[in-house]
């Protein structure tokens, strides 16, 4: 299954990723410590970012795209 982020969701994802880039253990080199959780619904996708290091979550859904 393929999901595309809207430009607003992509911007929010990038901001979240930037805020959490220092959460990773310094001695362990990782490409990305942020995962996307996408929940398909009948009207669009709900999109949440989660930092796998500190556990912080943020809903980045572009509700304008849903309606």
Residue, then its C-alpha position, 0 to 999 in steps of 0.5 A: x500500500x502506498x500513502x502520500x503526504x500532503x505538503x502540509x503533512x510533509x512540512x509537519x513531519x520534517x519539523x517533528x523529525x528536526x525536533x527529535x533528531x537528537x533523541x537517538x543514542x549518540x554512539x548509534x548511527x541511525x538513518x531516522x528515528x521517526x516513524x509514521x503511523x498511517x490509519x486509512x479511513x473512509x474520508x482520508x488518512x490519519x497521520x501520526x509521527x512517533x519518535x522511536x527513541x523518546x516515544x513522543x507522538x504528534x498528529x500531523x493530519x492535514x484535515x483540510x485535505x480530508x474535507 
